[in-house]
Amino acid sequence: MLFLNKFELVQSIISKIMKIPVEKVTLESVKSDFENWDSLNQLNLVMELEANFNVSIPIDEIANIDSVQSILHILNNIHN
């Protein structure tokens, strides 16, 4: 597998979960940009992020996931 940077990996995960082309996911993307981003897909997204980044996202942070930026922010805080 090619090495992807954190954004590219998040981008591909969102693309897969939300069933949209990867180029539609940008650093500026927010939850409301994706009609498939509902509570179930929020959980699917969290599980994929946890599996791919080998982290456990704290339950209180899950509610804060509402954009690509928020995902990257949470991942950066977990790794630091």
Backbone bond lengths (Angstrom), bond angles and torsions (degrees), N, CA, C in turn:
res aa  C-N    CA-C-N  psi(-1)  N-CA   C-N-CA  omega(-1)  CA-C   N-CA-C  phi
1 M - - - 1.450 - - 1.528 109.67 -
2 L 1.303 115.43 138.86 1.455 119.71 177.06 1.515 110.25 -69.04
3 F 1.310 115.26 145.90 1.461 119.22 175.19 1.526 109.02 -72.65
4 L 1.295 115.62 126.85 1.459 121.01 176.82 1.520 108.73 -110.99
5 N 1.328 116.09 147.34 1.456 116.36 173.44 1.524 108.49 -76.40
6 K 1.295 116.26 170.85 1.468 121.10 -173.94 1.530 111.21 -57.59
7 F 1.341 116.62 -44.59 1.460 119.46 -179.98 1.524 111.23 -62.36
8 E 1.334 117.55 -44.61 1.467 120.36 -178.63 1.519 111.57 -62.41
9 L 1.322 116.83 -37.10 1.456 119.86 178.55 1.534 110.64 -69.20
10 V 1.329 116.81 -44.41 1.477 120.82 176.16 1.526 109.44 -60.05
11 Q 1.321 116.16 -43.83 1.465 122.00 179.26 1.532 110.66 -57.76
12 S 1.312 117.77 -46.85 1.463 120.46 -178.56 1.531 111.64 -68.53
13 I 1.326 117.55 -34.78 1.472 121.22 177.90 1.529 109.74 -66.62
14 I 1.325 117.62 -46.96 1.470 120.50 179.02 1.524 109.92 -61.66
15 S 1.319 116.29 -43.15 1.467 121.07 178.96 1.525 111.11 -57.28
16 K 1.325 115.89 -44.88 1.469 120.80 -179.01 1.528 111.45 -66.60
17 I 1.319 117.29 -48.73 1.473 121.86 -176.13 1.534 110.77 -66.57
18 M 1.331 115.92 -43.61 1.471 120.13 -174.83 1.536 112.54 -87.20
19 K 1.356 115.43 -3.67 1.465 121.60 178.75 1.534 112.08 55.63
20 I 1.328 113.87 53.57 1.462 120.89 178.18 1.532 108.98 -133.37
21 P 1.341 117.36 157.91 1.468 119.19 177.04 1.528 111.15 -61.01
22 V 1.311 115.81 140.70 1.464 121.20 -175.75 1.528 111.77 -58.52
23 E 1.336 117.35 -32.56 1.471 118.94 -178.30 1.534 112.78 -70.96
24 K 1.327 117.60 -11.11 1.469 121.13 176.27 1.535 111.46 -80.56
25 V 1.327 117.33 -9.80 1.465 121.72 179.54 1.524 107.79 -100.25
26 T 1.337 115.40 115.14 1.465 120.74 -179.33 1.529 110.01 -121.34
27 L 1.308 115.73 173.23 1.471 120.00 176.58 1.525 111.53 -61.93
28 E 1.325 116.52 -23.66 1.465 120.95 -178.46 1.532 112.42 -91.69
29 S 1.321 117.87 -4.18 1.478 120.64 -175.98 1.522 111.48 -63.23
30 V 1.338 114.50 139.85 1.462 121.55 176.40 1.528 108.88 -125.81
31 K 1.308 114.56 163.61 1.463 122.53 -176.54 1.528 112.54 -47.41
32 S 1.333 117.50 -45.23 1.465 121.17 -175.71 1.532 113.32 -67.65
33 D 1.339 117.13 -11.37 1.468 119.98 177.09 1.532 111.94 -72.70
34 F 1.325 116.82 -16.24 1.469 121.11 -172.91 1.521 110.43 -120.30
35 E 1.323 116.65 113.25 1.470 119.08 -177.47 1.529 111.99 -66.13
36 N 1.325 117.87 -22.93 1.469 120.39 179.60 1.526 113.55 -83.87
37 W 1.332 117.49 -2.51 1.468 120.30 -177.73 1.530 108.64 -82.20
38 D 1.323 114.77 86.99 1.459 121.76 177.81 1.527 108.30 -115.03
39 S 1.322 116.76 -173.39 1.468 119.55 -175.63 1.532 112.04 -64.21
40 L 1.323 117.48 -37.06 1.468 119.80 178.71 1.529 110.54 -66.45
41 N 1.323 116.64 -46.96 1.459 119.02 179.64 1.519 112.08 -69.33
42 Q 1.324 117.71 -24.33 1.466 120.79 172.91 1.534 108.72 -61.57
43 L 1.336 116.25 -44.98 1.472 120.24 178.45 1.523 111.09 -66.77
44 N 1.332 117.01 -41.77 1.475 120.36 177.13 1.524 110.61 -60.36
45 L 1.324 115.59 -40.80 1.457 121.28 179.01 1.526 110.72 -62.74
46 V 1.322 116.40 -46.42 1.469 120.98 179.45 1.540 110.19 -60.74
47 M 1.323 116.85 -44.37 1.470 119.65 -179.24 1.531 111.37 -63.99
48 E 1.331 117.35 -40.72 1.467 121.24 177.61 1.526 111.25 -65.39
49 L 1.326 116.52 -43.54 1.463 120.19 177.95 1.524 110.61 -60.75
50 E 1.323 116.25 -45.46 1.467 120.24 -179.65 1.525 110.79 -62.18
51 A 1.334 116.87 -42.06 1.462 120.54 -179.11 1.531 111.31 -67.89
52 N 1.320 116.93 -44.85 1.458 120.92 -175.97 1.522 113.48 -73.09
53 F 1.323 116.64 -33.69 1.466 120.02 -178.31 1.525 112.16 -100.44
54 N 1.341 116.64 -1.03 1.459 121.79 178.47 1.536 111.21 54.26
55 V 1.338 114.10 50.33 1.459 121.24 179.19 1.523 109.03 -131.74
56 S 1.307 115.25 168.26 1.455 121.70 170.81 1.529 106.84 -119.61
57 I 1.328 115.41 115.37 1.460 119.79 -178.53 1.528 108.19 -81.90
58 P 1.336 117.23 122.45 1.467 119.84 -178.89 1.527 111.23 -57.96
59 I 1.315 115.85 141.86 1.465 121.70 -176.00 1.525 111.90 -54.99
60 D 1.336 117.59 -37.20 1.463 119.40 -179.20 1.527 112.22 -71.99
61 E 1.331 117.61 -17.67 1.469 121.07 177.50 1.527 111.77 -84.33
62 I 1.329 117.32 -24.79 1.462 120.80 -176.76 1.530 111.15 -58.28
63 A 1.313 117.36 -39.49 1.468 121.51 179.35 1.527 111.69 -66.67
64 N 1.327 117.40 -21.95 1.466 121.70 -179.66 1.521 113.15 -83.35
65 I 1.335 116.73 -6.94 1.463 119.78 -179.08 1.527 108.45 -79.15
66 D 1.335 114.88 103.08 1.463 119.09 -179.20 1.524 112.13 -141.87
67 S 1.339 115.80 10.64 1.464 120.23 178.91 1.528 109.09 -164.57
68 V 1.325 115.31 166.59 1.464 119.95 175.11 1.523 109.19 -62.41
69 Q 1.329 116.97 -41.84 1.472 120.88 179.54 1.536 111.45 -60.34
70 S 1.338 116.29 -41.92 1.468 118.30 -178.72 1.527 110.90 -65.92
71 I 1.331 116.75 -36.44 1.472 120.32 177.53 1.525 109.57 -63.06
72 L 1.324 116.80 -48.93 1.467 120.46 -179.40 1.525 111.12 -62.48
73 H 1.317 116.93 -39.48 1.471 121.39 178.62 1.541 110.37 -61.67
74 I 1.320 116.24 -47.39 1.473 120.57 -179.89 1.520 110.76 -63.35
75 L 1.337 117.35 -45.04 1.465 120.97 179.17 1.531 110.74 -61.71
76 N 1.312 117.12 -41.58 1.477 120.09 178.76 1.517 111.35 -64.10
77 N 1.327 117.29 -39.07 1.470 120.51 179.61 1.512 112.34 -69.83
78 I 1.329 117.85 -33.14 1.457 121.01 178.85 1.525 109.91 -69.76
79 H 1.323 116.91 -39.37 1.464 121.07 -176.53 1.513 113.14 -77.69
80 N 1.329 117.19 -16.74 1.472 119.04 -177.75 1.508 112.19 -98.48
